[in-house]
Amino acid sequence: MELYKQISDANRIKYGTEAEKILRIIINQYNDRTHFIYEILQNAEDAGATRIQFHLEKEKLVIKHDGRPFNEKDIEGVCGIANGTKEDGTRIGHFGIGFKSVYCYTEHPYIYSGEYHFVIQNQLFPKEVPGSQEIAYDETCMILPFDKGEVPSSIAYQEIRDALTKKITAESIIMLNQISDVRIKIDGYPEKIEINKAKYSLDKKAYADNVFGLSMNTTITNTRSKQTRTKDADYLFFTDANAEATAIIFRVEGKELKAIKNSKIYAFFPTAKEAHQNFYIHAPFDTTPARDNFKEGAEYGKHNIKLIKAVGELIWFAFQWMKNHQYLSISGFNTVFPVYEYEADDVLYGIYQNSIDMIREEALLPTNVPGEFKKIQEICVPLWGIIVDTFDDNDLRALRRKRNISWLAKEFSTEAYHDVRAFLNQNFKLETLEWKDLVLNMDAFFLSQKQLSWMEALMSRIESYCIKRATYDSHYIDVSQIPFVRTVSQEQICARDEHGKLQVYLNNPDIAKYRIESTFIKNESIRSFYRRALEIPEYNIEQETIENILPKYESANVKFKTKDPITENIDDLKVIKDAIYTNTSILERIKDKYIVTDGKNWYRPEEMYLRSNDTRSGYALVKGIVRIKYLADTYFDGTIRSLKLDEDFFKKIGCNAGIRMIPASRDEYLRAIRKYCGAKAESDYRTNIFFKTYISKKLDWSFNYEGFPDIFTDMTKEKSLSIARFLNPNAMNFDIQGELVAADDQHFSGKNVESMMAYSMLGLQLCYEKWIYIQGDPFPHTPLEIDKEDLLPEYKTAKRLMAILPFKEVKSALTEWLDANIDDKSDLNLIKHYLSDPEALAKVAKAMAKNEAQMEAKKNKIKSAKELIEQGDRKQRESGKDDMELEISPISEKGKLKREQNLDRQLADSMDNFISVARGLSFSSRPSNKEERIFLEQEYDGHCQICLKQIRKYNGEHYFEAINIIKFSKLPERLANSGKYGWNSLCLCPNCAAEYNYCSKKISSLYDQVMQMEVEPGSEETLDIGIEMPEGKARRIRYSPRHFMALKEAFKIFADEK
């Protein structure tokens, strides 16, 4: 053909003898001889081919595609040097060297295309060859025989085989627009490869030319077994569709972005550079002649910089589109970010910088709300993901006082998102929040809106951060000023007030200012937080009184903690009152404490008086004589703060309801005897009584009231009657006279015992002072001077006092009484004899007093006799062993299951065998009581289930009382027979039994406690149920496993029965 001759002649003239040398240089630029395969693919793509087939034989490679047939310029191009036909710069033919790479393996490539069929000789000279009937006219076929001398055919076959099976993959043709079908057949190789690609628009309305879906399918068929294996992959394909089109491709599964390993940045098809991204990039970059890199530098890279900018804009568009079409999920964002940071002098660095600008300006960061994205300025990052599980976006906005912020998706806090989190922290100032950044902003209103479950979750998660450590902890949260406590009135308060005083306690005592809401205090996580983080203790009223209250009242200069001393004092007294109720020994501790006030100063209780207008108080009698300091009126003003304080309380702690009894000293008493009875009497009492070591206490000789005897001065009738009215109600508390017995030994035995009739200190004054008025006489008299019958009638209101005063007519009155009441004349005469002889009577009285003193002393002397009396006549038959330790027999897992089955059957049977009676009659028999006692004896060995006391009778048997939890009379009739299984019985000592039956008690929570507890197989511990008995005093009922199981099973069955 003349065309071939013309091309050959032109090339001889054009290249001369240097052609082979030039081609050798071009070919040697390829470090991989199989690179020609990519060149062939690109040529087929440029020709518009949709399918291409490679058939590798042992001696040659046959390539066929359905692209546009060759024309004259194509022939000139493949036969020339740098004579490519692709002048737009977008295709590899621009260099005119692409096809020359086939000469690495062949000297004579054959080409059959349309009307042309020729072989190229010496790389430049086409020569016509006969056509082939096996090749269709519209098909282009290239045959590359392996006739290169320096590359044996076996080597060529092996290298090309490896390239076709390993390098030609679905990913390798993904950037080709036209080719969608690649087939590879290799002689001597057991597998045939077929790659198919489908491309379709994903957004026909808005971006029909820009957004596509790609489906890649690779099928590998075993030529021997005919078995096939397939691999499918889907992609999102974005392009700007410009003249110099750029493209980026993301791999997807459904709508989930997937990472692409070893992704490339493609220029022309064969030229690719490691992208380090998780998506493909394609742009018609200017490359080096060897197509192994992109041109860079100020002069050569201008075109490439322009293309990088276009790629950046396309990435920006792609992310917006993926966000709007639900492809940019949280994990998807993590897949494609962070964008790889190229070196600053790399032409590709602009891609990294573009990603930073995109995050700054676009709402692309995923939140915890599906489909919601935020800008970087609107994002907060949790230091730990669990923070987001507690505080949602609404909480975040409320606590940070910003309306538009949201949490970055919590997944970003996990290790899997470390790289993207580092990228954001490196390039932006992220607002990273830890627990304390939120917790410390919570107020009462915020917390009052939260449910129990939310509070439980928060407190369990932050508790460890809220406990003060010995060493510094940057995450520590001081929650003392956060109103975490939910009260029964649904308020949120701090555990302590502004002065640091506790406002609540875990056991909700009455003394507390507030009470914690019951569901909160019963929740284990919240209770633990209250106890450990807020340091709320259980209230121990005795300990509180002894350790925190009484110490500040050590002196009259009381150190109060608040600016309102009286209110603080009233609060303290309320606590003291409750403490006394719990333990009366507290009374001894407060005697010397300055705990009460008159409104000005602080005094001990014994120094203060209760205000009263009653003459019986004696205040009017001692006015001007004794300084009476009355308790402040604030204690009794009836306001809420003084509630619980009353006169009885102040009397109990030692305050005086009237003038005080003040004992007289020995010297005061003896001076009084001298005054009223004379010096000799005083000498006798001093010698015979007060010189002795011991004085019997039968007569309280020192008894006296303050202000006495001064009140007897300036006596008037009104004062006399006031004295009588004051003393009358107290007449049983003192003696006027009696026998004083003294001795030098404490047993009052021997000759040194002395006895004398004597008046008490008060008796001396009442008998010898002139204070009694009689009828018709304006002057006062002593009782000894007057007859009782002459008393003023007004004294009748003081009968008790008048009855014990020794009036003048006592002797005749006694004689009359003796005559009326003693029938035996000899006895009567004997008594009258002694009455007529005072000395004889004194001897008898002295002997009787001595005998009584001796008997009283013997009570303390004969200790062994007392022990014998206490033991009684019965001797213990068995010594036994009394102890307070209750030994519990454990129950195995198998035993537990068997007992549950038996109890279920037995209790059900008991309800089927109840005793029925006629309507209108009642039946109260309890035949199972004996069986109950046997069961309790076996389980507890006589120990009380409450106090653990064990009582052993003289015959060795245990004594206890079987007490019912619920009275059987209150249970339905059908349940009467179930008692014999012990579920409704308690083994109690007499004291606890009496308290349970007759004291106040609170057992309302028993049912709930039982239903929430389980028997632990193998455990030797009791199961303890909390009750209050009496109400307000915490006690425990201890159950053995077998007993507890009976109780719980009964509750279950009876619940079903109801």
Secondary structure as GFF3:
##gff-version 3
##sequence-region A 1 1058
A	DSSP	alpha_helix	2	15	.	.	.	ID=ss1
A	DSSP	three_ten_helix	16	18	.	.	.	ID=ss2
A	DSSP	alpha_helix	19	28	.	.	.	ID=ss3
A	DSSP	three_ten_helix	33	35	.	.	.	ID=ss4
A	DSSP	alpha_helix	36	46	.	.	.	ID=ss5
A	DSSP	beta_strand	51	56	.	.	.	ID=ss6
A	DSSP	beta_strand	60	65	.	.	.	ID=ss7
A	DSSP	alpha_helix	72	79	.	.	.	ID=ss8
A	DSSP	three_ten_helix	92	95	.	.	.	ID=ss9
A	DSSP	three_ten_helix	99	104	.	.	.	ID=ss10
A	DSSP	beta_strand	110	113	.	.	.	ID=ss11
A	DSSP	beta_strand	116	121	.	.	.	ID=ss12
A	DSSP	beta_strand	125	128	.	.	.	ID=ss13
A	DSSP	beta_strand	140	145	.	.	.	ID=ss14
A	DSSP	alpha_helix	153	166	.	.	.	ID=ss15
A	DSSP	three_ten_helix	171	173	.	.	.	ID=ss16
A	DSSP	beta_strand	181	186	.	.	.	ID=ss17
A	DSSP	beta_strand	191	201	.	.	.	ID=ss18
A	DSSP	beta_strand	211	222	.	.	.	ID=ss19
A	DSSP	beta_strand	228	239	.	.	.	ID=ss20
A	DSSP	beta_strand	247	253	.	.	.	ID=ss21
A	DSSP	beta_strand	256	258	.	.	.	ID=ss22
A	DSSP	beta_strand	264	266	.	.	.	ID=ss23
A	DSSP	beta_strand	272	274	.	.	.	ID=ss24
A	DSSP	beta_strand	280	282	.	.	.	ID=ss25
A	DSSP	alpha_helix	302	324	.	.	.	ID=ss26
A	DSSP	alpha_helix	330	336	.	.	.	ID=ss27
A	DSSP	alpha_helix	349	361	.	.	.	ID=ss28
A	DSSP	beta_strand	365	366	.	.	.	ID=ss29
A	DSSP	beta_strand	373	374	.	.	.	ID=ss30
A	DSSP	three_ten_helix	376	378	.	.	.	ID=ss31
A	DSSP	beta_strand	379	382	.	.	.	ID=ss32
A	DSSP	alpha_helix	386	390	.	.	.	ID=ss33
A	DSSP	alpha_helix	393	400	.	.	.	ID=ss34
A	DSSP	beta_strand	406	407	.	.	.	ID=ss35
A	DSSP	three_ten_helix	410	413	.	.	.	ID=ss36
A	DSSP	three_ten_helix	415	417	.	.	.	ID=ss37
A	DSSP	alpha_helix	418	427	.	.	.	ID=ss38
A	DSSP	beta_strand	431	433	.	.	.	ID=ss39
A	DSSP	alpha_helix	435	439	.	.	.	ID=ss40
A	DSSP	alpha_helix	444	448	.	.	.	ID=ss41
A	DSSP	alpha_helix	452	462	.	.	.	ID=ss42
A	DSSP	three_ten_helix	463	466	.	.	.	ID=ss43
A	DSSP	beta_strand	485	486	.	.	.	ID=ss44
A	DSSP	beta_strand	492	493	.	.	.	ID=ss45
A	DSSP	alpha_helix	518	522	.	.	.	ID=ss46
A	DSSP	alpha_helix	524	532	.	.	.	ID=ss47
A	DSSP	alpha_helix	541	543	.	.	.	ID=ss48
A	DSSP	pi_helix	544	549	.	.	.	ID=ss49
A	DSSP	three_ten_helix	550	553	.	.	.	ID=ss50
A	DSSP	alpha_helix	565	582	.	.	.	ID=ss51
A	DSSP	alpha_helix	586	590	.	.	.	ID=ss52
A	DSSP	beta_strand	596	597	.	.	.	ID=ss53
A	DSSP	beta_strand	602	603	.	.	.	ID=ss54
A	DSSP	three_ten_helix	605	607	.	.	.	ID=ss55
A	DSSP	three_ten_helix	615	617	.	.	.	ID=ss56
A	DSSP	three_ten_helix	633	636	.	.	.	ID=ss57
A	DSSP	three_ten_helix	640	642	.	.	.	ID=ss58
A	DSSP	alpha_helix	647	652	.	.	.	ID=ss59
A	DSSP	alpha_helix	666	677	.	.	.	ID=ss60
A	DSSP	alpha_helix	679	685	.	.	.	ID=ss61
A	DSSP	pi_helix	686	690	.	.	.	ID=ss62
A	DSSP	beta_strand	694	695	.	.	.	ID=ss63
A	DSSP	three_ten_helix	710	712	.	.	.	ID=ss64
A	DSSP	alpha_helix	717	727	.	.	.	ID=ss65
A	DSSP	three_ten_helix	728	733	.	.	.	ID=ss66
A	DSSP	beta_strand	737	743	.	.	.	ID=ss67
A	DSSP	beta_strand	754	759	.	.	.	ID=ss68
A	DSSP	alpha_helix	761	768	.	.	.	ID=ss69
A	DSSP	three_ten_helix	783	785	.	.	.	ID=ss70
A	DSSP	three_ten_helix	788	790	.	.	.	ID=ss71
A	DSSP	three_ten_helix	793	798	.	.	.	ID=ss72
A	DSSP	alpha_helix	799	804	.	.	.	ID=ss73
A	DSSP	alpha_helix	810	821	.	.	.	ID=ss74
A	DSSP	alpha_helix	825	836	.	.	.	ID=ss75
A	DSSP	alpha_helix	838	861	.	.	.	ID=ss76
A	DSSP	alpha_helix	863	871	.	.	.	ID=ss77
A	DSSP	alpha_helix	893	912	.	.	.	ID=ss78
A	DSSP	alpha_helix	929	940	.	.	.	ID=ss79
A	DSSP	beta_strand	951	952	.	.	.	ID=ss80
A	DSSP	beta_strand	958	959	.	.	.	ID=ss81
A	DSSP	beta_strand	961	964	.	.	.	ID=ss82
A	DSSP	three_ten_helix	968	970	.	.	.	ID=ss83
A	DSSP	three_ten_helix	973	981	.	.	.	ID=ss84
A	DSSP	beta_strand	985	988	.	.	.	ID=ss85
A	DSSP	alpha_helix	990	998	.	.	.	ID=ss86
A	DSSP	alpha_helix	1006	1012	.	.	.	ID=ss87
A	DSSP	beta_strand	1023	1028	.	.	.	ID=ss88
A	DSSP	beta_strand	1034	1039	.	.	.	ID=ss89
A	DSSP	alpha_helix	1041	1057	.	.	.	ID=ss90
###
